[in-house]
């Protein structure tokens, strides 16, 4: 029933987006890539001035969105944590109940004072056979000695839930940490996970600014896992900054990955040029293959809108022949909100035929115990 309703909502959104950033023409004839339509208004602003890094999960009769939020009322100063919102149609969102015992609305996982994960950011929500896994990046508050800035070093943790509301850490230590002398030497951020070749494929933003194997900066890295908890990193980046197209010349970050019905991988990511942030897309036959990047960015800021200062952090779902994206947009007042964009499948004119009528998300076989 939800699938039919979403098809109606998607059609409504396309017709209602009179201020969409791109035309309804499904394919750009100059590039062969699909055009995207972006809603002119934010779909979620939340209870905090900072609502960012969305991870959207279709879940039976409801959509769940985990996101980074910042509690500015914390007596120890602003702290980032993980919150959740829910929706019946994926476009109108309501803040979820607080489950951490604080007064900060929507919070489902909070940092631990004095631990490696005092602040939490960039969540990813995964459906499992026994419930849910909530991945997050954690870091100590303040500026640790020798780090390049606040938010470094950052490692990856995970929490578990049976009901999608109450989360408990799987273990007290990170499940994946920065590796000195490599491309993620300073931080691991923005995990995104799909089932792949009998296991799981993770893409993430690796940050290196100290003792780097190449130029300092942020790149898109990858890892694989048999169970969603134990990960083996790729030695080389999946995607790095490039002079062409110039919108990604200074960095690529905050990725999301989708396995298309054509068997190819589609990578969505933030492109950085100076202080400009946009969202782009690339395609490859395998994680370690060469990526073909759409020369045009697919989501860009709109002057005077909720995302006038930049668009970052996409999360995607393929549903009923439509690739649906939620992302974070910021304005010049420093407010971050969640926006929405979509494009019809196929995303490339030369893609093999086929589409799915069901959401694409993972089921992980995991055991383990919370701590």
KEROVEX-21075 format. One line per 2 residues: number of its first residue (from 0); for each residue x, y, z of C-alpha. Coordinates in Angstrom, 3 decimals. Layout:
NUM = X/Y/Z | ...;
end
This chain:
0 = 0.000/0.000/0.000 | 2.878/2.354/0.831;
2 = 4.427/1.763/-2.613 | 1.312/2.912/-4.435;
4 = 1.032/5.936/-2.178 | 4.660/6.887/-2.772;
6 = 4.131/6.725/-6.530 | 1.293/9.216/-6.143;
8 = 3.389/11.442/-3.874 | 6.335/11.356/-6.278;
10 = 4.130/12.379/-9.175 | 2.633/15.123/-7.052;
12 = 6.048/16.425/-6.052 | 7.250/16.596/-9.640;
14 = 4.153/18.530/-10.678 | 4.234/20.754/-7.624;
16 = 7.907/21.725/-7.856 | 7.367/24.793/-9.971;
18 = 10.615/26.155/-8.557 | 12.601/22.948/-9.057;
20 = 16.203/23.624/-9.983 | 16.088/21.569/-13.191;
22 = 13.540/20.851/-15.903 | 11.410/17.711/-16.040;
24 = 13.380/16.478/-19.076 | 14.510/13.023/-17.846;
26 = 17.897/12.996/-19.623 | 20.432/15.675/-20.438;
28 = 21.193/14.995/-24.127 | 24.660/16.529/-23.777;
30 = 25.787/14.080/-21.076 | 23.389/11.130/-21.177;
32 = 22.765/11.464/-17.426 | 19.293/11.927/-15.929;
34 = 18.206/15.365/-14.791 | 17.220/15.776/-11.143;
36 = 14.306/17.752/-9.745 | 14.882/19.439/-6.385;
38 = 12.081/20.666/-4.122 | 12.182/24.388/-3.463;
40 = 11.467/24.026/0.271 | 13.051/21.987/3.026;
42 = 11.095/18.874/3.962 | 12.392/18.852/7.563;
44 = 13.849/21.517/9.846 | 13.616/19.706/13.184;
46 = 13.966/21.052/16.736 | 17.563/22.252/16.328;
48 = 19.295/24.856/14.173 | 21.531/22.030/12.956;
50 = 19.703/19.135/11.242 | 22.160/17.412/8.920;
52 = 23.563/14.137/7.523 | 20.240/12.346/6.920;
54 = 19.958/8.569/6.578 | 16.504/7.536/5.352;
56 = 15.189/3.984/5.753 | 11.834/2.754/4.344;
58 = 10.488/0.530/7.116 | 7.123/-1.205/6.598;
60 = 4.459/1.511/6.980 | 6.843/4.267/8.094;
62 = 9.993/6.020/6.925 | 12.737/6.534/9.504;
64 = 15.358/9.259/9.230 | 18.406/9.306/11.478;
66 = 20.310/12.591/11.417 | 22.953/14.680/13.118;
68 = 21.569/17.292/15.491 | 23.280/19.726/17.827;
70 = 22.039/20.391/21.349 | 22.803/24.063/21.985;
72 = 21.215/23.873/25.467 | 23.818/21.443/26.784;
74 = 25.358/23.041/29.924 | 28.807/21.880/28.776;
76 = 28.429/23.642/25.439 | 26.937/22.555/22.114;
78 = 27.235/18.811/21.523 | 26.355/16.804/18.427;
80 = 24.217/13.686/18.816 | 22.013/11.385/16.760;
82 = 18.298/12.100/16.470 | 15.460/10.534/14.536;
84 = 12.322/11.640/12.705 | 9.555/9.538/11.155;
86 = 7.171/10.029/8.256 | 4.260/8.256/6.613;
88 = 4.976/9.700/3.166 | 8.724/10.539/3.342;
90 = 8.071/14.254/2.740 | 6.300/15.366/5.934;
92 = 8.424/14.494/8.951 | 7.769/14.495/12.704;
94 = 10.441/14.372/15.384 | 10.622/10.964/17.084;
96 = 10.356/10.454/20.856 | 13.458/11.180/22.906;
98 = 14.936/7.968/24.315 | 18.109/9.243/26.012;
100 = 16.472/10.760/29.086 | 17.348/14.350/28.166;
102 = 15.108/17.238/27.174 | 16.567/17.405/23.665;
104 = 13.714/16.404/21.364 | 14.253/13.508/18.974;
106 = 17.571/12.343/20.448 | 18.094/8.559/20.262;
108 = 21.851/8.294/20.874 | 23.969/10.653/22.931;
110 = 27.718/11.033/23.342 | 29.509/9.711/26.417;
112 = 31.433/12.346/28.400 | 35.129/11.570/28.651;
114 = 34.976/8.792/26.033 | 36.104/8.619/22.406;
116 = 32.503/9.351/21.308 | 31.624/12.469/23.287;
118 = 30.110/13.926/20.109 | 28.249/11.901/17.475;
120 = 27.689/12.704/13.806 | 26.880/11.310/10.334;
122 = 24.592/8.361/11.179 | 23.583/5.481/8.933;
124 = 20.504/3.390/9.745 | 20.475/-0.250/8.591;
126 = 17.549/-2.694/8.799 | 18.537/-6.161/10.028;
128 = 16.759/-9.470/10.500 | 16.608/-8.860/14.240;
130 = 16.089/-5.109/14.286 | 18.281/-2.151/13.387;
132 = 21.919/-1.089/13.404 | 22.764/2.594/13.808;
134 = 26.283/3.500/12.675 | 27.800/6.808/13.733;
136 = 31.076/8.731/13.776 | 32.311/9.722/17.229;
138 = 34.996/12.069/18.494 | 36.124/13.762/21.689;
140 = 34.850/17.232/22.418 | 37.333/20.079/22.276;
142 = 40.632/20.058/20.421 | 42.821/17.025/21.226;
144 = 46.569/17.609/21.127 | 48.041/17.061/17.676;
146 = 44.702/16.897/15.874 | 44.015/19.128/12.868;
148 = 40.820/20.534/14.444 | 37.708/19.779/16.433;
150 = 36.092/16.585/15.208 | 39.417/14.756/14.811;
152 = 40.253/11.987/15.245 | 36.861/10.415/14.513;
154 = 36.119/6.688/14.561 | 33.092/4.571/13.692;
156 = 30.747/3.064/16.269 | 27.457/1.184/16.085;
158 = 24.359/0.788/18.240 | 21.588/-1.790/18.067;
160 = 17.794/-1.577/18.415 | 14.928/-4.053/18.330;
162 = 12.180/-1.468/17.800 | 13.993/1.263/15.833;
164 = 13.544/3.694/18.723 | 15.647/2.516/21.675;
166 = 19.338/2.061/20.812 | 22.166/0.484/22.812;
168 = 25.810/0.458/21.763 | 26.957/-2.909/20.400;
170 = 30.331/-2.407/22.084 | 32.056/0.325/24.025;
172 = 34.960/0.658/21.568 | 34.835/1.671/17.879;
174 = 34.226/-0.969/15.224 | 36.522/0.884/12.806;
176 = 39.270/3.395/13.569 | 41.562/5.681/11.553;
178 = 44.713/4.004/10.237 | 47.875/6.136/10.636;
180 = 49.670/6.919/7.398 | 46.641/6.177/5.208;
182 = 43.836/8.170/3.603 | 41.667/8.016/6.750;
184 = 44.477/8.775/9.199 | 42.496/11.524/10.939;
186 = 38.829/10.594/10.638 | 36.145/8.240/9.388;
188 = 32.864/9.983/8.617 | 29.604/9.452/6.712;
190 = 29.283/5.652/6.393 | 26.767/4.293/3.870;
192 = 26.217/0.543/3.507 | 24.587/-1.831/1.015;
194 = 24.489/-5.623/0.657 | 27.041/-6.642/-1.939;
196 = 28.350/-9.983/-3.219 | 27.190/-11.976/-0.220;
198 = 28.411/-9.440/2.328 | 28.305/-5.691/2.773;
200 = 29.974/-2.766/1.043 | 30.620/0.439/2.947;
202 = 31.571/3.779/1.455 | 32.751/6.552/3.752;
204 = 34.565/9.874/3.856 | 38.194/9.426/4.863;
206 = 40.035/12.466/6.185 | 43.820/12.797/6.263;
208 = 45.638/16.027/7.143 | 48.668/14.682/9.048;
210 = 51.263/12.206/7.718 | 49.247/11.515/4.564;
212 = 50.195/9.185/1.675 | 49.183/11.908/-0.766;
214 = 47.881/15.457/-0.680 | 46.001/16.256/2.555;
216 = 42.229/16.263/2.211 | 39.071/14.181/2.150;
218 = 38.394/11.245/-0.166 | 35.744/8.573/-0.600;
220 = 36.993/5.262/0.742 | 35.511/1.783/0.948;
222 = 35.395/-1.347/3.099 | 33.726/-4.754/3.051;
224 = 32.253/-6.921/5.789 | 30.686/-10.360/6.120;
226 = 28.392/-9.348/8.992 | 28.141/-5.543/9.198;
228 = 30.380/-5.397/12.272 | 33.851/-6.518/11.171;
230 = 35.270/-4.488/8.300 | 38.235/-4.730/5.936;
232 = 39.293/-1.441/4.365 | 40.257/-0.912/0.725;
234 = 43.880/0.159/0.362 | 43.164/2.856/-2.222;
236 = 40.477/5.551/-2.481 | 37.376/4.829/-4.520;
238 = 37.122/8.482/-5.579 | 39.337/11.524/-5.054;
240 = 39.279/15.212/-5.922 | 39.883/15.941/-9.604;
242 = 40.409/19.111/-11.651 | 37.620/18.037/-14.009;
244 = 34.792/18.546/-13.366 | 35.831/21.590/-11.394;
246 = 33.002/21.358/-8.845 | 34.953/18.490/-7.181;
248 = 38.446/19.879/-7.611 | 39.051/20.466/-3.876;
250 = 37.475/17.359/-2.384 | 34.819/14.664/-2.419;
252 = 32.970/13.710/0.771 | 29.773/12.397/2.420;
254 = 28.995/9.545/0.026 | 25.979/7.307/-0.514;
256 = 26.041/4.190/-2.681 | 23.337/2.323/-4.594;
258 = 23.479/-0.961/-6.490 | 21.398/-0.310/-9.575;
260 = 19.072/-2.835/-11.219 | 21.569/-2.792/-14.115;
262 = 24.240/-4.297/-11.843 | 26.332/-1.120/-11.701;
264 = 27.221/0.857/-8.591 | 26.067/4.481/-8.337;
266 = 27.953/6.786/-6.016 | 26.375/10.019/-4.747;
268 = 28.669/12.457/-2.974 | 29.441/16.008/-1.924;
270 = 31.744/17.869/-4.297 | 33.910/20.691/-2.933;
272 = 35.268/23.698/-4.822 | 36.647/26.466/-2.601;
274 = 33.759/27.013/-0.162 | 31.107/25.726/-2.564;
276 = 29.372/22.424/-1.813 | 27.205/20.578/-4.330;
278 = 26.105/16.970/-4.879 | 27.356/14.830/-7.749;
280 = 27.037/11.289/-9.050 | 29.349/8.656/-10.541;
282 = 28.974/5.115/-11.861 | 31.251/2.055/-11.928;
284 = 30.965/-1.650/-12.573 | 32.701/-2.491/-9.277;
286 = 34.039/-0.636/-6.220 | 37.644/-0.807/-7.476;
288 = 36.795/0.021/-11.107 | 37.149/3.433/-12.729;
290 = 34.279/5.757/-11.868 | 32.480/7.670/-14.604;
292 = 31.446/11.018/-13.139 | 28.527/13.061/-14.442;
294 = 30.237/16.285/-15.591 | 27.333/18.278/-14.151;
296 = 26.528/18.368/-10.441 | 23.013/17.045/-9.841;
298 = 21.922/19.129/-6.817 | 23.127/22.702/-6.374;
300 = 22.233/25.601/-4.043 | 19.364/27.944/-4.889;
302 = 19.797/31.657/-4.159 | 17.595/32.780/-1.270;
304 = 16.448/29.245/-0.449 | 17.041/26.953/2.531;
306 = 20.160/25.578/0.770 | 21.632/28.837/-0.531;
308 = 24.999/28.172/1.169 | 25.488/24.569/0.062;
310 = 24.143/21.044/-0.421 | 25.835/18.049/1.250;
312 = 25.355/14.549/2.613 | 22.970/12.675/0.285;
314 = 21.036/9.525/1.205 | 19.200/7.620/-1.532;
316 = 16.442/5.043/-2.000 | 15.364/3.442/-5.295;
318 = 11.613/3.015/-5.167 | 8.982/2.396/-7.831;
320 = 11.347/3.348/-10.642 | 12.371/6.613/-8.976;
322 = 15.724/7.379/-7.326 | 14.831/9.473/-4.285;
324 = 17.366/11.602/-2.446 | 17.329/13.460/0.850;
326 = 20.227/15.779/1.651 | 21.318/18.576/3.969;
328 = 21.123/22.171/2.807 | 22.453/25.196/4.665;
330 = 21.697/28.912/4.508 | 23.865/31.935/5.224;
332 = 22.607/32.091/8.829 | 24.163/28.710/9.598;
334 = 20.933/26.735/9.688 | 20.969/23.187/8.264;
336 = 17.737/21.575/7.029 | 16.807/18.488/5.038;
338 = 15.875/18.839/1.363 | 14.567/16.412/-1.254;
340 = 15.346/15.664/-4.901 | 14.526/12.839/-7.306;
342 = 15.248/11.456/-10.765 | 13.687/8.659/-12.810;
344 = 15.507/5.391/-13.318 | 17.658/4.789/-15.356;
346 = 20.171/7.406/-14.297 | 22.231/6.924/-17.446;
348 = 20.891/6.761/-20.987 | 23.073/3.723/-21.689;
350 = 22.017/1.792/-18.571 | 20.736/-1.722/-19.013;
352 = 16.940/-1.960/-18.764 | 15.088/-2.828/-15.592;
354 = 13.818/-1.212/-12.428 | 12.606/-2.201/-9.006;
356 = 9.246/-1.484/-7.410 | 10.492/-2.049/-3.874;
358 = 12.799/-0.129/-1.528 | 16.446/-1.146/-1.616;
360 = 17.891/-1.683/1.849 | 19.984/-4.245/3.690;
362 = 19.283/-7.132/6.010 | 22.319/-8.001/8.133;
364 = 22.928/-11.302/9.887 | 24.393/-10.106/13.170;
366 = 24.442/-11.237/16.763 | 26.437/-9.555/19.528;
368 = 25.350/-7.815/22.710 | 24.993/-4.188/23.694;
370 = 27.215/-2.638/26.288;
end
